[in-house]
Every structure is written in C-alpha cells, then in structure tokens.
C-alpha cells in the first residue's frame, strides 16, 4: 500500500514517486465525526431531484451525504443515519440505506426553474437535459426557442416527451427541433380511439393570424376557420377542440396558413384498452411542394402482434398516385401496395397482416404527381390489447446520419440499417460520449438491398458495460437509410417504443433558430432535451421557454 489517495503511506515497497493515476477527489476522515466513506452512484434520474451527473456518496459515521460535480465536493444533506449503502431504482433515483433498516430516497430542495438556459456543446458531442415533471402536479405547456450564437449553427435537437399514469410509464414521443414555416399540412384523423392534435408557436413580437381548413378523402374542403396567436404565444389543441372545431369524425388533412412565420408539429394520440394515451409525432408537410425527398420508410414490421400502417399526405393541389414496395431483410420484395390521393387529402395504406414475423424497409415510388409525405405507424398488441405505438417518418437516402442513442438497464436504442445499393455494403457505427470522446467504432456488413435491425449493445465489439448515453454516427460509402428507436420496458413489463430519428448530415442548415413547438411538464409528463453539435468545433447558444400566453416559462433544468 504505497499511496492512500495522494498521501504517501511510507509502507513501500515502491517509492511514492511512482507514475500512478491520481484520484480526482480525496475524502479525509478522522474529523467532525467522519470515519468511513460509503460509495454511491452517479445521478441520472428523471425526476431531477438531484444535480444531474453528480456522484452521490456518504459517510457511515457522520451521516453526511455529499455530491461531487466537476471535481468539487459539496455537502448535500446532514443526516443522523449510519449510512451502510446506497441504491438506485429503474428511473435512476438514488436511495440511502441506514444500517438500522430504513431506506429513503434522496432529494435536494428543488430550484424555482429557469426561463432560459445557455448551452455549450463540445466538438462532436451533445447535451442531455432532463426536465422534471411530477405525475400528480399541475400540467405546464408551451414551446422552446433555440438561438445559436453568432457564427454558430443551431444544434440538431430532440425533445423526448414521456407520459406516466398510475406510476407506470405508458408512452413516449420525440419532437424534432424544427425551423419556422408560414404554412403546412398534417394528417388528420379523429375516429373512435384515435385523435390528432396540432401545436403552433408564434415567436414573433406581434400577433399572428392562422387560417385553416380540413380536406376529406374525396378532396372536398370543409371547416374553414381563423385563430389568432398572441406575440410569443402558442396554441395546442386536438382537432375536434377549439379553435379548430373539426367535429367528432375527421378523416383527411388540416391545412394552415399564417400571417407570419411560426413553428408547428402534429401529434397523434390513440387510447388503448386501458384508456391510456399512446402518443406519436406527425410531421408538418410543406404545401404545394413539387419535390419531397422522403422516399423511404427506414423500418417496418408485421406479424406476432406487430403492425405497421402508412399514413400518406398529398402536399399538392393535384391528384397523386404510386406504390410502396415492402422490402425484406434479405433485399427481396415481399409486397407492393398501391396508393392514390386526391388533392390536399390523405390516405392510409395497410399491408396484409402476416401470420409470421417479418420486417424490412419500404420504398415509395410516384407514378402520378409528386411524392406524398408519409409516416409508418408501428404498433404492438398483446393479450392486453394495444400496448405501444410510434411513428417513423419517411426519409431521403444518405451517406451519413447523426443522432442520439443510449443503452442501460432502463432503455436501449434499436438501430435499423437499410442498404440501398445492389451489392454488399459496409456501414460504420460510431458512438461518442456527450463530451465528444470516442466510445466505440464498429463496422456492420449489410446484404445487397437488405436490412439489419439490432440493438446497439448487440453489435459485435460494443459492450453494454458501462451504460451509454451519447451520440451515434452512422456512415457508408454507398447510400443507406437509418432510423433509431428508443425501447423501454415499463413497470408492467410492456414495451414502450419511441422513434428518435437521426439527422441526415447532408441536409442543409437553413436557419439560425430552431424550435420545439410543444412542451409538456407535470400532470404525468416528463421531458428530456437532447442537443447534438452539428459543426466542427464547440457549438453554443441559448434555449428560451415560453408559456402559451407568451410569458416566460420556468423549467427545472440542470
């Protein structure tokens, strides 16, 4: 025993001048009743009850509980416990164990919240920001504005919104950071257990008028209306509610045009047999677009309780038609589905349900008019009925994709890789920690025109220990399509799936600001922001949070 921390024991046999890795923190006992360190955990919980990323530990004799952040030790709590151990639950919350038998969850005093937050993202890195929402607390909604500093690009961003009910995580959806638009169209369905909502944020210093109308499958417009969004304000409502008031049965699209630039997102909600709301994100389609790049659905699945339906929206004022070819994992065409959509309307395309499990990707080809916009809604039903659902948007092929990924005892990222080349292809998967340092880099071989779907920790050469939360980069010398799906197992043992679409690196940066058009905290909702550096060098800027009335909205952020 040559050294204890940085202190030389003088016990030898080696010299205390040996080239050893020194500790980043030391803890001294023998004073103020301190006698022995009881090691704990790094806090990565979702309730934000402790500083995120801080190491929590204690002293057995004094009962003091400490945090270590950036090499600095701080007293968190002074208790009368004899601390024998610490524990961690499936949500990342930390518990302290008293040798007498009690177990208590550790929580510091909550902060009042921030109405804005600076961000600094390392080169090739990212930023993960959990926002706490308590199940029985009141619901707060609004939107987020992301402004890059001068000469910096806005980060690629994801807002992961989670919903809990009766202590069970029931649903997640991901809202990508979006630029401003002045018009758009969404798939609209209100029927039985399915409803559709629309959120529109007005970041301007003046009020904005929004004109809207619905279109049914026959191409007939109805339900014209106008609403006003105050300066810096937002509206978020189901399409059968005010201000849209589309009626109790809607099937088609909603089109809007605003008097100023706005940010918007669509939301799909399906109520299952347990009366739980399963949420998915629907894209806002540019209207009268002559060319849409989303020709591929990067993953679909069918059979053994799984099902995928394709929701297609006509962006134009002319009829469109075409086919969707379902391609299997080996590159073979399994089925060809036809579509025909009247102007401004939409359609739903259902593959024939297979008695056996099958999966792959799908190619969309126009035979008349421009391509529609589309999402593939992937769902799983068990003996308990519908348990989970997510929407995977159609994308363009690319050579490099960048996104968010994780694997731990709580959640894992599934990766779907499609080879759009008619010969064998090699794809490189690179995982980087949030600080930008390289964690793993491995190659995956894909069959001609085929697909591989696997969890990250199933990739040969990538280990699941320690857990990972960071950035994934997928690249190939030939065209590929990529999507990632976040998979959790909830407290009932059911899957909760959520698409977290990566960004095609070739997509141009079109704005200095991006927006999350809707946020929800409390009332069972939690959120996590994920920001990904899109450029070489560090990336910085400011996030601002607004309530629907335009006031600044305080959020509890690390």
Number of C-alpha atoms within 10 A of each C-alpha: 11 17 18 11 15 15 10 14 12 12 11 11 8 11 12 17 9 9 7 9 8 11 10 11 12 13 10 10 13 8 8 8 13 17 14 17 20 19 15 20 18 20 20 20 20 21 19 25 20 24 20 19 16 19 20 27 24 29 25 23 19 21 20 21 23 19 24 19 15 11 13 11 17 12 13 19 15 13 13 12 20 20 27 20 19 21 15 17 12 14 13 18 21 23 19 24 17 18 13 10 8 10 15 12 14 16 16 11 8 12 13 10 13 16 18 19 14 13 19 15 22 20 18 24 25 29 22 19 17 21 23 23 26 17 19 13 12 12 14 17 17 26 29 24 21 26 22 21 16 9 9 18 21 27 27 23 27 25 25 21 23 22 25 22 15 9 12 15 20 25 26 28 27 25 26 24 24 22 19 19 16 16 23 21 28 32 31 33 23 22 13 10 12 15 22 24 23 23 20 25 32 28 26 16 11 12 16 22 15 19 17 21 18 27 24 21 17 13 19 13 18 13 13 16 15 14 15 17 23 20 18 22 25 26 24 24 17 21 23 18 13 12 16 22 14 22 11 13 13 20 19 25 25 29 24 20 19 21 13 17 17 24 27 29 25 25 24 24 20 21 16 17 12 10 9 18 23 23 26 25 26 26 24 24 23 20 20 17 15 12 14 16 12 19 21 24 28 26 31 24 25 22 16 15 18 21 24 26 19 22 21 25 30 33 29 22 15 16 17 23 18 19 16 21 20 24 23 23 24 16 21 14 16 14 13 14 14 15 19 20 23 21 22 29 33 30 22 18 16 13 16 13 16 14 10 9 13 17 22 26 28 25 18 23 18 17 14 12 17 21 25 32 28 28 25 25 20 22 22 22 15 12 7 10 12 19 23 26 27 28 29 27 24 27 22 17 23 20 17 22 23 25 27 29 25 23 23 16 13 15 21 23 24 23 20 20 25 32 29 24 16 12 12 14 21 16 22 15 20 17 26 22 20 24 15 18 15 14 15 14 15 14 16 14 14 23 19 18 22 23 26 20 18 13 17 22 19 12 15 10 11 14 14 16 9 8 14 21 21 23 29 25 20 25 21 18 12 18 17 26 26 31 26 26 23 23 20 23 16 18 12 10 9 17 18 24 27 29 25 25 23 24 22 19 18 11 10 7 14 11 13 17 21 24 27 26 30 27 22 19 24 20 17 22 26 24 24 18 20 22 27 27 28 23 17 10 13 16 25 20 20 16 18 19 22 25 22 23 15 21 14 17 20 17 21 19 20 17
